[in-house]
C-alpha cells in the first residue's frame, strides 16, 4: 500500500481517493445553505404563537351558523 510522509507521521494512500483541496473546501462552503448572521426571534403572534399556546382559530367563522 502506498504511503506518504506528513508532519503528523506516515499517511496511507488509497487507490482512487484523492486528497481534499482548498478548492473542494471552498466549494462546499459556497454550496451550503445560508445561515442567519444573528439569532432570529420566533414569530410568536396570532396563529403562530407556540409559547403560550394561544393560537387563533383560523376557521372559527366557518363553524358558527
Secondary structure, 3 states (H helix, E strand, C coil): CCEEEECCEEEECCCCCCCCCHHHHHHHHHHCCCCCCCCCCCCCCHHHCCCCCCCCCCCHHHHCC
